[in-house]
């Protein structure tokens, strides 16, 4: 069964906000067996919304919308839905009571009529209670297509998806099992990998699709299949993986599944009962932010030092002036000292350190732009690797982050 996601709001189309809602909804739907056929963004415009609804209904079984349910005049999703379904808006008493309770418990401002009007819903709609906000979700059906409207506020939308939408979809419809297995590689570009595994790819059955997902030094290979026989889907995918892995053993890093590489590292560190700290120069805190973006990181991630200036490397991380003068700040000796220094500073089991020249100028080092050193400190030793990541600053930094995570993953999965 197929779905279309429609995001409503001028703020998306003018680039004022990034549409993160669609990614969350698409992933959530895939997890219960619904494939997303298309994602559409439309203006806060009645005609535009009506055309999008009519067009989507011809293509898919489910239409999930976010945005346009607020209390202001530019929020026209409810009235447009009422028009599309030839319906009228009526006041839902349960939503009214919910809004009043929110004001009584949490909101000090006066309760205005515009806030109570959030309880106006199409009479044909099934109301999905939004316990995180005032605008309810709406479930409507027309000629075999389900239309689901949710607020655009991400945490409200996510709560509705978890608590109302996904359980209702799973209970109401017989859905297939969808499986994605993602293989992480590092060191070769997608064209080289594609050439190497072309014979294997050519023999893939029609039921299994392969996608190449490149990202600056790292290529993910995603195998996808679906069917109502879960065991067969899993067996068929695994058989193909078992054939593929010997052909890419030199670049194989691991499996992503539903977790990012930093989540995989975090889970393994927790399993090992070990901790991690980070010292960053050229990556400017981006490695640390990868870990701390995920809930539960405090179980293994102790802290970081952004040692951008040489004085920080000396005074905080204990890198000696002599080492910097002899080898320069962009060197194996300095990055290894940084890793040891942050490891001692936080008393962590492992540490990652980066130093390099991301450009556009050489800065306080004579190293060529694109030169990066990455070190890993373990409970027993420290080692580093030297890389040249090109001339473009953003690409250099991203490649350095990806490589640092790859090195860390390989280290903790050695045994």
C-alpha positions as CSV (number, residue, x, y, z in Angstrom):
1,X,0.0,0.0,0.0
2,X,1.2,3.5,-0.9
3,X,1.1,6.9,0.9
4,X,1.7,10.5,-0.1
5,X,2.9,13.1,2.4
6,X,1.8,16.7,1.9
7,X,3.4,19.5,3.8
8,X,1.4,22.7,3.9
9,X,3.1,26.1,4.6
10,X,4.8,28.9,2.8
11,X,7.7,28.7,5.4
12,X,8.9,25.4,3.8
13,X,8.7,26.7,0.2
14,X,10.7,29.8,1.0
15,X,13.4,27.9,2.8
16,X,12.6,29.4,6.2
17,X,12.4,26.0,7.8
18,X,13.7,22.6,6.9
19,X,11.0,19.9,6.3
20,X,12.0,17.3,8.9
21,X,8.4,16.1,9.3
22,X,8.3,14.2,6.0
23,X,11.5,12.2,6.9
24,X,10.0,11.2,10.2
25,X,6.6,10.2,8.7
26,X,8.2,8.3,5.8
27,X,10.4,6.3,8.1
28,X,7.5,5.6,10.5
29,X,5.2,4.4,7.7
30,X,8.0,2.2,6.3
31,X,8.3,0.5,9.6
32,X,4.7,-0.7,9.5
33,X,4.7,-1.7,5.9
34,X,3.5,1.4,4.0
35,X,5.7,2.7,1.1
36,X,5.8,6.4,0.5
37,X,5.2,7.1,-3.2
38,X,5.6,10.9,-3.2
39,X,6.2,13.9,-0.9
40,X,4.6,17.2,-1.9
41,X,4.9,20.7,-0.4
42,X,2.2,23.3,-1.1
43,X,1.5,26.9,-0.2
44,X,-1.0,28.1,2.4
45,X,-3.4,28.5,-0.5
46,X,-6.8,27.0,-0.9
47,X,-6.6,26.2,-4.6
48,X,-3.1,24.7,-4.2
49,X,-4.2,22.5,-1.4
50,X,-7.4,21.3,-3.2
51,X,-5.4,20.4,-6.3
52,X,-2.8,18.5,-4.2
53,X,-5.5,16.5,-2.4
54,X,-7.3,15.6,-5.6
55,X,-4.1,14.6,-7.3
56,X,-2.8,12.5,-4.4
57,X,-6.1,10.6,-4.1
58,X,-5.6,9.3,-7.6
59,X,-2.1,7.9,-6.7
60,X,-2.2,6.5,-3.2
61,X,-4.1,4.7,-0.5
62,X,-3.1,7.1,2.3
63,X,-2.5,10.9,2.3
64,X,-0.8,12.3,5.4
65,X,-0.7,16.1,5.8
66,X,1.1,18.3,8.2
67,X,0.7,22.1,8.8
68,X,-2.0,24.7,8.5
69,X,-4.0,23.7,11.6
70,X,-3.0,26.6,13.8
71,X,-5.3,29.4,15.2
72,X,-4.3,32.2,12.8
73,X,-5.9,33.3,9.5
74,X,-3.2,31.8,7.3
75,X,-4.0,28.3,8.8
76,X,-6.6,27.1,6.2
77,X,-6.2,23.4,6.2
78,X,-9.4,22.6,8.1
79,X,-11.6,24.8,6.1
80,X,-10.1,23.5,2.9
81,X,-10.6,19.9,4.0
82,X,-14.2,20.7,4.8
83,X,-14.6,22.0,1.3
84,X,-12.9,19.0,-0.3
85,X,-15.1,16.6,1.6
86,X,-18.3,18.8,1.1
87,X,-18.5,19.1,4.8
88,X,-19.0,21.7,7.5
89,X,-17.0,22.5,10.6
90,X,-18.5,21.7,14.0
91,X,-17.2,22.1,17.5
92,X,-15.9,19.0,19.2
93,X,-16.6,19.1,22.9
94,X,-13.8,16.8,23.8
95,X,-11.3,19.1,22.2
96,X,-12.8,22.1,23.9
97,X,-12.4,20.5,27.3
98,X,-8.8,19.6,26.4
99,X,-8.0,23.2,25.4
100,X,-9.6,24.6,28.6
101,X,-7.6,22.1,30.7
102,X,-4.3,23.1,29.0
103,X,-5.0,26.8,29.7
104,X,-5.9,26.0,33.3
105,X,-2.8,24.0,34.0
106,X,-0.1,25.6,31.9
107,X,-1.0,28.8,30.1
108,X,-1.2,32.1,32.0
109,X,-2.6,34.2,29.1
110,X,-6.4,34.7,28.6
111,X,-8.2,31.9,26.6
112,X,-9.4,33.6,23.5
113,X,-12.1,32.6,21.0
114,X,-9.4,32.0,18.4
115,X,-7.9,29.3,20.7
116,X,-11.3,27.7,21.2
117,X,-11.8,27.6,17.5
118,X,-9.1,25.0,17.4
119,X,-11.9,22.6,18.4
120,X,-13.8,23.2,15.1
121,X,-13.4,20.1,13.0
122,X,-15.1,18.7,9.9
123,X,-18.2,16.8,11.0
124,X,-17.2,13.7,9.0
125,X,-13.7,13.5,10.6
126,X,-12.6,11.2,13.3
127,X,-10.7,13.3,15.8
128,X,-7.2,12.2,16.8
129,X,-6.5,13.8,20.2
130,X,-3.4,15.9,20.4
131,X,-2.3,15.7,24.0
132,X,0.8,17.8,23.2
133,X,-1.1,20.8,21.8
134,X,-4.4,22.4,20.9
135,X,-4.9,21.4,17.3
136,X,-6.3,17.8,17.0
137,X,-5.4,15.4,14.2
138,X,-8.1,14.5,11.7
139,X,-8.8,11.1,10.0
140,X,-11.1,11.3,7.0
141,X,-11.9,8.9,4.2
142,X,-13.1,9.4,0.6
143,X,-13.6,6.8,-2.1
144,X,-11.2,4.3,-0.5
145,X,-8.4,6.8,0.3
146,X,-7.6,7.7,3.9
147,X,-6.7,11.4,4.6
148,X,-4.9,12.2,7.8
149,X,-4.2,15.7,8.9
150,X,-1.7,16.6,11.7
151,X,-0.2,19.8,13.1
152,X,3.1,21.0,11.6
153,X,4.8,21.4,15.0
154,X,7.2,18.5,14.9
155,X,6.8,17.2,18.5
156,X,3.0,17.4,18.2
157,X,3.1,15.5,14.9
158,X,5.4,12.8,16.2
159,X,3.2,12.2,19.3
160,X,0.2,11.9,17.1
161,X,2.0,9.5,14.8
162,X,3.1,7.3,17.7
163,X,0.0,7.3,19.7
164,X,-2.8,7.6,17.2
165,X,-1.9,7.3,13.5
166,X,0.4,4.3,13.4
167,X,-1.6,2.1,15.8
168,X,-4.9,2.9,13.9
169,X,-3.3,2.2,10.5
170,X,-1.8,-1.1,11.7
171,X,-5.1,-2.2,13.2
172,X,-7.3,-1.2,10.3
173,X,-5.3,-2.5,7.3
174,X,-3.4,-5.7,6.4
175,X,0.0,-4.4,5.7
176,X,3.1,-6.1,4.2
177,X,6.5,-6.4,5.9
178,X,9.1,-4.0,4.6
179,X,12.8,-4.7,5.2
180,X,15.7,-2.4,4.6
181,X,19.3,-3.7,5.3
182,X,21.9,-1.0,4.9
183,X,25.6,-1.9,4.5
184,X,28.2,0.8,5.5
185,X,31.3,1.1,3.4
186,X,34.2,3.5,3.5
187,X,37.1,4.1,1.1
188,X,35.7,3.7,-2.4
189,X,33.3,5.8,-4.4
190,X,29.9,4.6,-5.6
191,X,31.0,4.1,-9.3
192,X,34.0,1.9,-8.3
193,X,31.8,-0.1,-6.0
194,X,29.1,-0.5,-8.6
195,X,31.7,-1.7,-11.1
196,X,33.1,-4.2,-8.6
197,X,29.7,-5.7,-7.7
198,X,28.0,-5.4,-11.1
199,X,27.7,-9.2,-11.7
200,X,26.2,-9.6,-8.2
201,X,23.8,-6.7,-8.8
202,X,22.7,-8.1,-12.1
203,X,21.5,-11.3,-10.6
204,X,19.4,-9.7,-7.9
205,X,15.7,-11.0,-8.0
206,X,13.1,-8.4,-8.9
207,X,11.8,-8.5,-5.4
208,X,15.0,-7.0,-4.0
209,X,16.1,-3.5,-4.8
210,X,19.6,-2.0,-4.3
211,X,20.3,1.7,-3.7
212,X,23.6,3.5,-3.5
213,X,23.7,6.3,-0.9
214,X,27.0,8.2,-1.1
215,X,28.1,10.7,1.4
216,X,31.7,12.1,1.1
217,X,34.0,9.1,1.5
218,X,31.2,6.8,2.8
219,X,28.8,4.8,0.6
220,X,25.8,3.0,2.1
221,X,24.3,0.1,0.1
222,X,20.7,-0.4,0.9
223,X,18.9,-3.6,0.1
224,X,15.1,-3.4,0.2
225,X,12.3,-5.9,-0.1
226,X,8.7,-6.4,1.0
227,X,6.1,-9.1,1.3
228,X,3.5,-10.6,3.5
229,X,5.8,-13.6,4.4
230,X,8.2,-11.9,6.8
231,X,10.4,-15.0,7.2
232,X,10.9,-15.3,3.4
233,X,11.7,-11.6,3.0
234,X,14.4,-11.8,5.7
235,X,15.8,-15.0,4.3
236,X,16.0,-13.7,0.8
237,X,17.8,-10.5,1.9
238,X,20.2,-12.3,4.1
239,X,21.1,-14.7,1.2
240,X,22.1,-11.8,-1.0
241,X,24.1,-10.1,1.8
242,X,26.0,-13.4,2.4
243,X,27.0,-13.4,-1.3
244,X,27.9,-9.7,-1.4
245,X,30.0,-9.3,1.7
246,X,33.1,-11.3,0.5
247,X,33.3,-9.0,-2.5
248,X,33.5,-5.8,-0.4
249,X,35.3,-7.1,2.7
250,X,38.1,-4.5,2.4
251,X,35.6,-1.6,2.6
252,X,32.9,-3.1,4.7
253,X,32.3,-1.2,8.0
254,X,29.1,-2.6,9.4
255,X,25.3,-2.5,9.2
256,X,23.3,0.7,9.7
257,X,19.8,-0.9,10.0
258,X,17.7,1.8,11.7
259,X,20.6,3.3,13.6
260,X,23.2,5.8,12.5
261,X,26.9,5.0,12.8
262,X,27.2,7.1,16.0
263,X,24.3,5.2,17.5
264,X,25.9,1.9,16.7
265,X,29.1,3.1,18.4
266,X,27.1,4.3,21.4
267,X,25.3,1.0,21.8
268,X,28.5,-1.0,21.6
269,X,30.2,1.2,24.1
270,X,27.3,0.8,26.5
271,X,27.4,-2.9,25.9
272,X,31.2,-2.9,26.7
273,X,30.7,-0.7,29.7
274,X,33.2,1.8,28.2
275,X,33.2,5.6,27.8
276,X,34.2,8.1,25.1
277,X,35.5,11.7,24.9
278,X,36.4,13.8,21.9
279,X,39.0,16.5,21.1
280,X,38.3,18.4,17.9
281,X,40.2,21.1,16.0
282,X,39.3,21.2,12.3
283,X,35.9,19.5,12.9
284,X,34.8,22.1,15.4
285,X,32.6,20.1,17.6
286,X,30.7,18.2,14.8
287,X,31.7,14.8,16.1
288,X,30.6,15.5,19.6
289,X,27.3,16.9,18.3
290,X,26.7,13.6,16.4
291,X,26.7,11.7,19.6
292,X,24.8,14.2,21.8
293,X,22.0,14.5,19.2
294,X,20.7,11.1,20.4
295,X,18.9,10.5,23.7
296,X,20.9,8.4,26.2
297,X,24.4,9.5,25.0
298,X,25.3,10.4,28.6
299,X,25.6,6.7,29.3
300,X,28.9,6.6,27.4
301,X,29.8,10.1,26.1
302,X,31.6,12.1,28.8
303,X,32.5,15.3,27.1
304,X,34.5,17.2,24.4
305,X,37.0,19.9,23.9
306,X,37.0,22.1,20.8
307,X,40.7,22.9,20.7
308,X,40.6,25.3,17.7
309,X,43.5,27.5,18.8
310,X,46.9,26.1,19.6
311,X,46.8,27.6,23.1
312,X,43.8,25.4,23.9
313,X,45.7,22.4,22.7
314,X,48.5,23.3,25.0
315,X,46.8,24.5,28.1
316,X,43.7,22.2,28.2
317,X,44.9,19.1,26.4
318,X,48.6,19.2,27.4
319,X,50.1,19.2,23.9
320,X,53.6,20.6,24.4
321,X,54.9,23.7,22.7
322,X,57.9,21.7,21.5
323,X,55.8,19.2,19.8
324,X,53.8,21.9,18.0
325,X,56.9,23.7,16.9
326,X,58.7,20.6,15.8
327,X,55.8,18.9,14.0
328,X,53.2,21.7,13.5
329,X,49.6,21.6,14.8
330,X,48.5,19.5,11.9
331,X,50.5,16.3,12.5
332,X,50.3,12.8,13.8
333,X,52.2,13.7,16.9
334,X,49.9,16.5,17.9
335,X,46.6,14.7,17.1
336,X,47.8,11.7,19.2
337,X,48.7,14.0,22.1
338,X,45.3,15.6,21.8
339,X,43.6,12.2,22.0
340,X,45.6,11.2,25.1
341,X,45.0,14.6,26.6
342,X,41.2,14.5,26.3
343,X,41.2,10.9,27.4
344,X,43.0,11.9,30.6
345,X,41.0,15.1,31.0
346,X,37.7,13.2,31.1
347,X,39.1,9.9,32.4
348,X,37.4,8.1,29.4
349,X,38.2,4.7,28.1
350,X,38.4,5.8,24.5
351,X,39.0,9.2,22.8
352,X,38.8,10.6,19.3
353,X,40.9,13.6,18.2
354,X,41.1,15.6,14.9
355,X,43.4,18.2,13.6
356,X,43.8,19.5,10.1
357,X,43.6,22.3,7.6
358,X,40.0,22.6,6.2
359,X,40.9,25.8,4.3
360,X,40.5,28.1,2.6
361,X,43.9,29.3,3.8
362,X,46.7,27.4,5.6
363,X,46.2,29.2,9.0
364,X,48.8,28.5,11.7
365,X,50.1,25.4,9.9
366,X,52.1,24.8,6.7
367,X,50.0,21.7,5.9
368,X,48.2,21.8,2.6
369,X,44.5,22.6,2.6
370,X,42.5,19.3,3.0
371,X,45.2,17.7,5.2
372,X,43.6,15.9,8.2
373,X,45.0,13.7,11.0
374,X,42.6,11.6,13.1
375,X,43.6,9.8,16.3
376,X,42.0,7.1,18.4
377,X,43.1,6.6,22.0
378,X,42.2,3.2,23.5
379,X,42.6,1.8,27.0
380,X,46.0,0.5,25.9
381,X,47.4,2.6,23.1
382,X,46.9,5.5,20.7
383,X,47.3,5.6,16.9
384,X,46.5,8.0,14.1
385,X,45.9,8.2,10.3
386,X,46.7,10.8,7.8
387,X,44.2,11.9,5.1
388,X,43.9,14.4,2.3
389,X,40.3,15.3,1.7
390,X,40.4,17.8,-1.1
391,X,40.1,21.6,-1.1
392,X,36.5,22.5,-0.3
393,X,36.1,23.3,3.4
394,X,32.7,21.8,4.0
395,X,33.6,18.6,2.2
396,X,36.9,18.3,4.2
397,X,35.1,18.7,7.5
398,X,32.3,16.2,6.6
399,X,34.8,13.6,5.3
400,X,36.8,14.0,8.5
401,X,33.8,13.5,10.7
402,X,32.7,10.4,8.7
403,X,36.2,9.0,8.8
404,X,36.6,9.6,12.5
405,X,33.4,7.7,13.2
406,X,34.4,4.9,10.9
407,X,37.8,4.5,12.7
408,X,36.0,4.5,16.0
409,X,33.5,1.9,14.9
410,X,36.3,-0.4,13.6
411,X,38.2,-0.1,16.8
412,X,35.5,-1.1,19.2
413,X,34.3,-4.0,17.0
414,X,37.8,-5.5,16.7
415,X,37.0,-8.2,19.2
